[in-house]
Amino acid sequence: MSLNTSDQNSEIDYDIMIVGGGPSGISTWLHLHKYNTELASKTILIEKEKYPRDKLCGGAIGSWGQDILKQLDINPAVPFIKIKNTEYRFGKDTFCNKEPGFLKIFRRIEFDHSLAKSAVSRGLQLNQNEIIQEMSHIKSRLMVKTNRKKYLVKTLVGADGALSMVRRRMDLAIKPRFATGIEIFAPVNPRYDTEFADSTAVLDFTSINNGLQGYVWHFPCIKDNEPSMNHGIYDSRIITEKPRADIKKILTYELQSRNINCQPSHWSGHPIPWLGKKSTLSQPNIILVGDAAGIEPLLGGGIHLALSYGDVAALSILDAFNSNDFTFTSYREQLQTHIVGKYINKLTYLAHEVYSEKMNILDAIKKILKK
């Protein structure tokens, strides 16, 4: 199925523009479509790349994210690994969550493409290879200039990821703080990568002892239709007073212990902003979602947060159109009272406790998973 692409150069009016075709942007449109099909039909989404395009991500979708997909009647028709066990390690101690199906591991390049196609099949107007360049207020609307044309919109949703162009164009006084993620893919080596046969995902926090404010992960996956492993490292850097961990050294050691000799020049790295108490999430006619807004710093967010951001964004947009008030001054409050905001607040508190070494990470994980 091909995705819609417009090449017209005339100025166009839309009620809503979504910038970014990842899970948070597509989820915003899908939730709009669920709540108000007419408003969804007056929405356009622009994506700077062309599907299929890859993104740095472990690709894990937990039961929360799976529930959102079910509520949206979305069943991604792409390969995935169903995880039976999720192991959280800290030195010699391990906590294992044995909940079959709790996690599914997708490749983002395939998952995002499938999600976009589902939205297009329901009527999403999607323009690929279109990049936002400028935006300015004209009376009660926002003029958005892209590499193709100019738009007049009432609401702009910045869903364009960690390095969000929308966020940069907002010229915020307080800049986001960034965590770091690095990942590589490697063929399964049965001698070392027992996780694939055991359907186990591993998050290893042992390197907290070496200054890491995060973990190393080992996720089984399918890459190019072959059994593979996704290895990576996450460092939140939430406690800035502590010395910076040598994440390349830590990951190199982990990979070498599995007989993987992959040079850092072949690694994929990306900054990840996390949501702070003073982070700006909106301006008149503009709201941020997903990585553009910020994730939680303990585990580094995930697809479930992106999908959930879409729900709170859609509800906020509906309120704006019902009240004809597009200032979005209450957007942060709406986020904080939504499940995604409460979750981010909880994990931000736990991140401070864990990475300042006031709380054992395994105790924090049990608090998160407690029903």
C-alpha positions as CSV (number, residue, x, y, z in Angstrom):
1,M,0.0,0.0,0.0
2,S,1.4,3.4,-1.0
3,L,1.3,6.4,1.3
4,N,-0.2,9.7,0.2
5,T,2.2,12.4,-1.0
6,S,1.2,16.0,-2.0
7,D,3.4,18.1,-4.3
8,Q,1.2,21.2,-4.6
9,N,2.8,24.5,-3.9
10,S,-0.2,26.7,-3.0
11,E,-1.0,28.0,0.5
12,I,-3.4,25.7,2.3
13,D,-5.6,26.0,5.3
14,Y,-5.9,23.1,7.8
15,D,-7.3,23.0,11.3
16,I,-4.4,20.9,12.6
17,M,-0.9,20.1,11.4
18,I,1.1,17.3,13.0
19,V,4.8,17.4,12.4
20,G,6.4,14.0,12.7
21,G,5.2,10.5,11.6
22,G,6.5,8.4,14.5
23,P,4.3,6.7,17.1
24,S,3.4,10.0,19.0
25,G,2.4,11.8,15.8
26,I,0.4,8.9,14.3
27,S,-1.1,8.2,17.7
28,T,-2.3,11.8,18.0
29,W,-4.1,11.5,14.6
30,L,-5.5,8.1,15.4
31,H,-6.9,9.3,18.7
32,L,-8.4,12.4,17.0
33,H,-10.0,10.1,14.4
34,K,-11.4,8.0,17.3
35,Y,-12.9,11.0,19.1
36,N,-13.8,13.3,16.2
37,T,-13.6,12.0,12.6
38,E,-14.5,15.4,11.2
39,L,-11.6,17.2,12.9
40,A,-9.3,14.4,11.9
41,S,-10.2,14.9,8.3
42,K,-9.1,18.5,8.6
43,T,-5.6,17.5,9.8
44,I,-2.4,17.0,7.8
45,L,0.7,15.2,9.0
46,I,4.1,15.9,7.5
47,E,7.1,13.6,7.9
48,K,10.6,14.8,6.9
49,E,11.7,11.4,5.7
50,K,10.2,8.7,3.5
51,Y,8.9,5.4,4.9
52,P,10.3,3.0,5.8
53,R,12.8,5.0,7.9
54,D,14.6,3.7,11.0
55,K,14.8,5.2,14.5
56,L,17.1,4.5,17.4
57,C,14.9,2.4,19.8
58,G,15.0,-0.9,21.6
59,G,11.6,-1.5,20.0
60,A,10.0,-2.9,23.1
61,I,6.2,-2.4,23.5
62,G,4.9,-3.4,26.9
63,S,1.3,-4.3,27.9
64,W,0.4,-0.6,28.4
65,G,1.4,0.1,24.8
66,Q,-0.3,-3.0,23.5
67,D,-3.5,-2.0,25.3
68,I,-3.5,1.4,23.5
69,L,-3.0,-0.3,20.1
70,K,-6.0,-2.6,20.9
71,Q,-8.2,0.4,21.9
72,L,-7.3,2.0,18.5
73,D,-8.0,-1.3,16.7
74,I,-4.4,-1.5,15.5
75,N,-2.6,-4.8,14.9
76,P,0.8,-4.1,13.4
77,A,1.4,-6.7,10.6
78,V,5.1,-6.9,11.1
79,P,7.5,-9.4,12.6
80,F,8.1,-9.3,16.4
81,I,9.5,-11.3,19.2
82,K,7.1,-12.1,22.1
83,I,9.1,-11.9,25.4
84,K,8.3,-14.4,28.1
85,N,10.7,-13.1,30.7
86,T,12.1,-9.6,31.5
87,E,15.2,-9.7,33.6
88,Y,16.4,-6.7,35.6
89,R,20.0,-7.2,36.8
90,F,22.1,-5.3,39.3
91,G,25.4,-7.1,39.9
92,K,24.7,-10.6,41.2
93,D,21.1,-9.8,41.9
94,T,18.3,-10.3,39.4
95,F,14.6,-9.6,39.4
96,C,12.7,-11.5,36.7
97,N,9.2,-10.5,35.6
98,K,7.7,-13.7,34.2
99,E,4.7,-12.4,32.3
100,P,4.4,-14.0,28.8
101,G,3.5,-11.3,26.3
102,F,4.4,-8.4,28.7
103,L,6.8,-7.2,26.1
104,K,6.9,-7.5,22.3
105,I,10.0,-6.5,20.5
106,F,9.5,-4.8,17.1
107,R,11.9,-3.1,14.7
108,R,11.0,0.6,14.6
109,I,11.6,0.8,10.8
110,E,8.8,-1.8,10.3
111,F,6.5,-0.8,13.2
112,D,6.4,2.9,12.3
113,H,5.7,2.1,8.7
114,S,2.8,-0.2,9.6
115,L,1.3,2.3,12.0
116,A,1.4,5.0,9.3
117,K,-0.2,2.8,6.8
118,S,-3.0,2.0,9.2
119,A,-3.7,5.7,9.7
120,V,-3.6,6.4,6.0
121,S,-6.1,3.6,5.4
122,R,-8.4,5.5,7.8
123,G,-8.0,8.8,6.0
124,L,-4.9,10.4,7.3
125,Q,-3.5,13.1,4.9
126,L,0.2,12.3,5.0
127,N,3.0,14.2,3.2
128,Q,6.4,12.5,3.2
129,N,9.8,14.3,2.5
130,E,8.3,17.5,3.9
131,I,10.3,19.5,6.4
132,I,9.1,22.4,8.6
133,Q,11.3,25.5,8.1
134,E,9.6,28.5,9.7
135,M,6.5,29.3,11.7
136,S,4.9,32.6,12.8
137,H,1.7,33.9,14.3
138,I,-0.9,35.6,12.0
139,K,-3.7,36.8,14.2
140,S,-5.3,33.7,15.8
141,R,-3.5,31.3,13.5
142,L,-0.1,29.9,12.8
143,M,1.7,30.3,9.5
144,V,3.9,27.3,8.8
145,K,6.4,27.3,6.0
146,T,7.9,24.0,4.8
147,N,10.2,23.1,2.0
148,R,7.1,22.7,-0.2
149,K,4.5,25.3,0.7
150,K,2.9,27.5,3.3
151,Y,0.0,26.5,5.6
152,L,-2.3,28.3,7.9
153,V,-3.3,26.2,10.9
154,K,-5.1,26.6,14.2
155,T,-3.0,23.9,16.0
156,L,0.5,22.6,15.4
157,V,1.5,19.4,17.1
158,G,5.3,19.0,17.4
159,A,5.8,15.2,17.2
160,D,9.1,15.4,15.5
161,G,11.3,13.6,18.0
162,A,14.2,14.3,20.3
163,L,15.8,17.0,18.0
164,S,12.4,18.6,17.3
165,M,12.5,21.4,14.8
166,V,9.2,22.6,16.2
167,R,10.6,22.9,19.7
168,R,13.7,24.8,18.3
169,R,11.4,27.2,16.4
170,M,9.6,27.9,19.7
171,D,12.8,29.5,20.9
172,L,12.3,28.3,24.5
173,A,14.1,30.1,27.3
174,I,14.7,26.8,29.1
175,K,16.4,24.2,26.9
176,P,15.7,20.5,27.4
177,R,18.1,18.2,29.2
178,F,19.2,15.2,27.3
179,A,19.9,11.6,28.0
180,T,22.0,9.4,25.7
181,G,21.2,6.1,23.9
182,I,23.5,3.9,21.8
183,E,22.5,0.7,20.1
184,I,23.9,-1.9,17.7
185,F,22.4,-5.0,16.0
186,A,24.3,-8.3,15.8
187,P,23.4,-11.8,14.6
188,V,22.4,-14.2,17.4
189,N,25.4,-16.2,18.8
190,P,23.8,-19.1,20.7
191,R,26.8,-19.5,22.9
192,Y,26.5,-16.0,24.3
193,D,23.0,-14.7,23.4
194,T,20.8,-17.1,25.3
195,E,18.1,-14.4,25.5
196,F,16.9,-15.3,22.0
197,A,16.2,-19.0,22.7
198,D,14.8,-18.1,26.2
199,S,12.6,-15.3,24.9
200,T,14.1,-13.0,27.5
201,A,14.8,-9.3,27.5
202,V,17.6,-8.0,29.7
203,L,18.1,-4.6,31.3
204,D,21.4,-4.7,33.2
205,F,21.9,-1.8,35.7
206,T,25.2,-3.2,37.1
207,S,27.2,-0.3,35.6
208,I,25.5,2.1,38.0
209,N,28.5,1.1,40.1
210,N,30.7,2.7,37.3
211,G,28.8,5.9,37.2
212,L,26.2,5.0,34.6
213,Q,22.8,6.6,35.3
214,G,21.0,4.0,33.3
215,Y,21.5,0.4,32.0
216,V,22.8,-1.8,29.2
217,W,20.1,-3.8,27.3
218,H,20.1,-7.0,25.4
219,F,16.9,-7.6,23.4
220,P,16.2,-10.4,21.0
221,C,14.7,-9.3,17.7
222,I,14.2,-10.0,14.0
223,K,16.3,-8.0,11.6
224,D,16.1,-8.6,7.9
225,N,14.1,-11.7,8.6
226,E,17.0,-13.1,10.6
227,P,17.3,-13.9,14.4
228,S,19.2,-11.0,15.8
229,M,20.1,-9.2,19.0
230,N,19.7,-5.5,19.8
231,H,22.4,-4.4,22.3
232,G,22.5,-0.9,23.7
233,I,23.2,1.4,26.5
234,Y,21.2,4.3,28.1
235,D,22.5,7.0,30.3
236,S,20.1,9.5,31.7
237,R,22.6,12.0,33.2
238,I,19.8,13.2,35.6
239,I,22.3,13.7,38.4
240,T,24.6,16.3,36.8
241,E,26.9,16.7,39.8
242,K,28.2,13.1,39.4
243,P,31.1,12.4,36.9
244,R,30.0,11.4,33.5
245,A,30.2,7.7,32.8
246,D,32.3,6.4,29.9
247,I,29.4,4.8,28.1
248,K,31.5,3.7,25.1
249,K,33.9,1.9,27.3
250,I,31.1,0.2,29.2
251,L,29.3,-0.9,26.0
252,T,32.5,-2.0,24.4
253,Y,33.2,-4.3,27.4
254,E,29.7,-5.7,27.3
255,L,29.9,-6.4,23.6
256,Q,33.4,-8.0,23.8
257,S,32.1,-10.3,26.6
258,R,29.7,-11.6,23.9
259,N,32.5,-11.9,21.3
260,I,31.2,-8.9,19.4
261,N,33.9,-6.6,18.0
262,C,32.0,-3.7,16.6
263,Q,33.8,-0.4,16.4
264,P,32.1,2.7,17.8
265,S,32.0,4.2,14.3
266,H,29.4,1.6,13.5
267,W,27.2,2.4,16.5
268,S,24.0,4.3,16.3
269,G,23.7,7.1,18.9
270,H,21.0,9.7,19.7
271,P,20.2,12.2,22.4
272,I,16.9,11.8,24.2
273,P,15.3,14.7,26.1
274,W,13.6,14.0,29.3
275,L,10.7,16.0,30.8
276,G,11.6,18.4,33.6
277,K,9.4,20.4,35.9
278,K,10.2,23.6,34.0
279,S,10.1,22.1,30.5
280,T,7.8,24.2,28.2
281,L,5.3,22.0,26.5
282,S,3.1,24.5,24.7
283,Q,2.7,28.0,23.3
284,P,-0.3,29.6,21.6
285,N,-1.4,27.3,18.8
286,I,1.5,24.8,19.6
287,I,1.8,21.7,21.7
288,L,4.7,19.1,21.9
289,V,4.2,15.4,22.2
290,G,6.5,12.3,22.6
291,D,10.2,12.8,22.5
292,A,9.8,16.4,21.4
293,A,8.1,17.0,24.8
294,G,10.3,14.7,26.8
295,I,10.4,11.2,28.3
296,E,11.0,9.8,31.9
297,P,14.7,9.5,32.9
298,L,14.7,6.2,34.8
299,L,14.2,3.8,31.8
300,G,14.3,6.3,29.0
301,G,10.7,6.3,27.9
302,G,9.5,4.0,25.2
303,I,6.8,3.5,22.5
304,H,4.1,3.2,25.2
305,L,4.8,6.8,26.2
306,A,4.6,8.0,22.6
307,L,1.3,6.3,22.0
308,S,-0.1,7.6,25.3
309,Y,1.0,11.2,24.5
310,G,-1.2,10.9,21.4
311,D,-4.3,10.4,23.6
312,V,-3.7,13.4,25.9
313,A,-2.8,15.6,22.9
314,A,-6.0,14.7,21.1
315,L,-8.1,15.4,24.1
316,S,-6.4,18.8,24.6
317,I,-6.9,19.7,21.0
318,L,-10.6,18.8,21.2
319,D,-10.9,21.0,24.2
320,A,-9.3,23.8,22.3
321,F,-11.7,23.6,19.4
322,N,-14.7,23.2,21.7
323,S,-13.8,26.4,23.6
324,N,-12.2,28.2,20.7
325,D,-9.2,28.8,22.9
326,F,-5.9,27.8,21.3
327,T,-3.5,29.2,23.9
328,F,-3.0,25.7,25.4
329,T,-2.2,27.2,28.8
330,S,-3.7,24.1,30.5
331,Y,-1.8,21.5,28.4
332,R,0.8,20.7,31.0
333,E,-1.9,20.3,33.7
334,Q,-3.9,18.0,31.3
335,L,-0.7,16.0,30.8
336,Q,0.0,15.8,34.5
337,T,-3.4,14.4,35.3
338,H,-3.3,11.9,32.5
339,I,-1.8,8.4,33.1
340,V,1.3,9.3,31.0
341,G,2.0,12.4,33.1
342,K,1.6,10.6,36.3
343,Y,3.9,7.8,35.1
344,I,6.6,10.2,34.0
345,N,6.4,12.0,37.4
346,K,6.7,8.7,39.3
347,L,9.7,7.5,37.3
348,T,11.4,10.9,37.4
349,Y,11.2,10.7,41.2
350,L,12.5,7.1,41.2
351,A,15.3,8.1,38.8
352,H,16.6,10.7,41.3
353,E,16.4,8.2,44.1
354,V,18.2,5.4,42.1
355,Y,20.9,7.4,40.3
356,S,21.8,9.3,43.5
357,E,22.1,5.8,45.1
358,K,19.4,6.3,47.7
359,M,17.4,3.4,46.4
360,N,18.2,0.1,44.9
361,I,17.2,-0.1,41.3
362,L,15.5,-3.5,41.7
363,D,13.3,-2.1,44.5
364,A,12.4,0.7,42.1
365,I,11.5,-1.8,39.3
366,K,9.2,-3.7,41.7
367,K,7.4,-0.4,42.6
368,I,6.9,0.2,38.9
369,L,5.6,-3.3,38.1
370,K,3.4,-3.5,41.3
371,K,-0.2,-4.0,40.2
